[in-house]
Amino acid sequence: MDVSLIFKIAAVGILVSVLNQVLQRSGRDEQATMTTLAGLVVVLMMVVQKISELFTLVRNLFDL
């Protein structure tokens, strides 16, 4: 695993936090919440993909 995944997650977090602050200041709390949830889903999909690759690697390593 390289450092690029950590940078991608950090970039998504920074982008979501900025959008969240802008939307909350303009009175659009529902859209700010949806933006936060969308960012969470994006990060979870990236992490789940890497975990899937890890399980495949372990399965191939032990010939299961």
VOMI-415923 format. One record per residue: residue number from 1; x, z, y of N, C-alpha, C in turn. Coordinates in nm, 3 decimals, always signed. Atoms other than C-alpha are relative to their C-alpha. Layout:
N
 seq     nxx     nzz     nyy    caxx    cazz    cayy     cxx     czz     cyy
 NUM       X       Z       Y       X       Z       Y       X       Z       Y
...
END
This chain:
64
 seq     nxx     nzz     nyy    caxx    cazz    cayy     cxx     czz     cyy
   1  +0.085  +0.000  -0.118  +0.000  +0.000  +0.000  +0.089  +0.000  +0.124
   2  -0.080  +0.009  -0.121  +0.138  -0.094  +0.334  -0.070  +0.069  +0.117
   3  +0.048  -0.073  -0.116  +0.085  +0.052  +0.678  -0.111  -0.077  +0.073
   4  +0.098  +0.081  -0.073  -0.141  -0.232  +0.794  -0.142  +0.052  -0.019
   5  +0.134  -0.055  +0.022  -0.448  -0.068  +0.635  -0.026  +0.117  +0.096
   6  +0.014  -0.114  -0.091  -0.388  +0.247  +0.842  -0.021  -0.049  +0.142
   7  +0.017  +0.055  -0.134  -0.352  +0.038  +1.157  -0.138  -0.064  +0.018
   8  +0.133  +0.060  -0.008  -0.674  -0.152  +1.079  -0.107  +0.108  +0.017
   9  +0.097  -0.110  -0.009  -0.866  +0.173  +1.028  +0.007  +0.064  +0.138
  10  -0.016  -0.058  -0.133  -0.722  +0.314  +1.351  -0.059  -0.092  +0.107
  11  +0.055  +0.095  -0.098  -0.816  -0.003  +1.541  -0.152  +0.003  +0.000
  12  +0.146  -0.008  +0.009  -1.173  +0.013  +1.414  -0.048  +0.130  +0.064
  13  +0.038  -0.129  -0.058  -1.190  +0.381  +1.510  +0.007  +0.001  +0.151
  14  -0.014  +0.006  -0.146  -1.064  +0.320  +1.862  -0.108  -0.089  +0.061
  15  +0.102  +0.092  -0.051  -1.298  +0.024  +1.913  -0.138  +0.064  -0.004
  16  +0.131  -0.064  +0.013  -1.599  +0.219  +1.786  -0.015  +0.114  +0.100
  17  +0.012  -0.111  -0.094  -1.520  +0.521  +2.001  -0.018  -0.049  +0.144
  18  +0.018  +0.055  -0.135  -1.487  +0.309  +2.316  -0.142  -0.055  +0.018
  19  +0.137  +0.053  -0.008  -1.812  +0.126  +2.243  -0.103  +0.112  +0.003
  20  +0.092  -0.113  +0.003  -1.981  +0.455  +2.165  -0.010  +0.066  +0.137
  21  +0.000  -0.063  -0.133  -1.877  +0.606  +2.499  -0.071  -0.087  +0.104
  22  +0.064  +0.091  -0.096  -1.985  +0.298  +2.695  -0.150  -0.003  -0.019
  23  +0.143  +0.004  +0.025  -2.323  +0.284  +2.525  -0.069  +0.131  +0.034
  24  +0.062  -0.128  -0.034  -2.388  +0.655  +2.566  -0.010  +0.019  +0.151
  25  +0.003  -0.015  -0.146  -2.301  +0.645  +2.937  -0.107  -0.088  +0.064
  26  +0.103  +0.087  -0.056  -2.545  +0.358  +2.989  -0.140  +0.037  -0.051
  27  +0.131  -0.048  +0.043  -2.825  +0.552  +2.819  -0.052  -0.064  -0.126
  28  +0.044  +0.066  +0.124  -2.838  +0.359  +2.493  +0.054  +0.078  -0.120
  29  -0.049  -0.089  +0.105  -2.792  +0.642  +2.248  -0.026  -0.054  -0.140
  30  +0.031  +0.055  +0.133  -2.961  +0.466  +1.956  +0.100  -0.108  -0.040
  31  -0.097  +0.105  +0.030  -2.730  +0.167  +1.981  +0.140  +0.057  -0.019
  32  -0.129  -0.067  +0.019  -2.430  +0.400  +2.011  +0.009  +0.056  -0.141
  33  +0.002  -0.054  +0.136  -2.533  +0.567  +1.687  +0.014  -0.113  -0.103
  34  -0.010  +0.114  +0.092  -2.576  +0.230  +1.515  +0.141  -0.058  +0.000
  35  -0.138  +0.048  -0.007  -2.232  +0.123  +1.637  +0.092  +0.090  -0.081
  36  -0.080  -0.095  +0.076  -2.082  +0.438  +1.490  -0.021  -0.019  -0.150
  37  +0.030  +0.021  +0.142  -2.258  +0.381  +1.158  +0.059  -0.132  -0.051
  38  -0.057  +0.128  +0.040  -2.146  +0.018  +1.149  +0.151  +0.011  -0.016
  39  -0.144  -0.021  +0.013  -1.786  +0.122  +1.209  +0.034  +0.078  -0.125
  40  -0.021  -0.078  +0.122  -1.811  +0.378  +0.929  -0.015  -0.087  -0.123
  41  +0.022  +0.089  +0.114  -1.946  +0.115  +0.690  +0.117  -0.097  -0.015
  42  -0.114  +0.092  +0.005  -1.664  -0.126  +0.779  +0.123  +0.069  -0.059
  43  -0.116  -0.074  +0.051  -1.398  +0.138  +0.715  -0.020  +0.036  -0.147
  44  +0.025  -0.033  +0.140  -1.562  +0.249  +0.391  +0.015  -0.121  -0.091
  45  -0.017  +0.121  +0.081  -1.570  -0.109  +0.266  +0.148  -0.032  -0.020
  46  -0.144  +0.024  +0.014  -1.197  -0.145  +0.334  +0.061  +0.098  -0.100
  47  -0.056  -0.102  +0.089  -1.120  +0.181  +0.153  -0.047  -0.022  -0.144
  48  +0.052  +0.024  +0.135  -1.346  +0.102  -0.144  +0.069  -0.119  -0.064
  49  -0.072  +0.116  +0.053  -1.174  -0.234  -0.184  +0.139  +0.040  -0.050
  50  -0.134  -0.046  +0.041  -0.832  -0.065  -0.200  -0.009  +0.091  -0.123
  51  +0.017  -0.086  +0.118  -0.961  +0.195  -0.449  -0.030  -0.085  -0.122
  52  +0.028  +0.091  +0.111  -1.096  -0.086  -0.666  +0.128  -0.068  -0.049
  53  -0.128  +0.059  +0.039  -0.755  -0.253  -0.660  +0.087  +0.102  -0.074
  54  -0.075  -0.106  +0.067  -0.598  +0.081  -0.760  -0.049  +0.018  -0.143
  55  +0.054  -0.016  +0.135  -0.832  +0.121  -1.059  +0.035  -0.119  -0.089
  56  -0.039  +0.119  +0.077  -0.761  -0.236  -1.169  +0.146  +0.007  -0.039
  57  -0.143  -0.015  +0.029  -0.388  -0.170  -1.147  +0.024  +0.103  -0.110
  58  -0.016  -0.104  +0.102  -0.417  +0.150  -1.353  -0.051  -0.050  -0.134
  59  +0.055  +0.054  +0.124  -0.636  -0.024  -1.611  +0.097  -0.100  -0.064
  60  -0.096  +0.098  +0.053  -0.384  -0.307  -1.647  +0.130  +0.067  -0.046
  61  -0.122  -0.069  +0.033  -0.093  -0.065  -1.657  -0.007  +0.067  -0.138
  62  +0.016  -0.068  +0.128  -0.231  +0.130  -1.953  -0.072  -0.085  -0.105
  63  +0.067  +0.092  +0.091  -0.392  -0.174  -2.121  -0.135  +0.053  -0.050
  64  +0.134  -0.051  +0.034  -0.742  -0.031  -2.113  -0.103  -0.107  +0.010
END
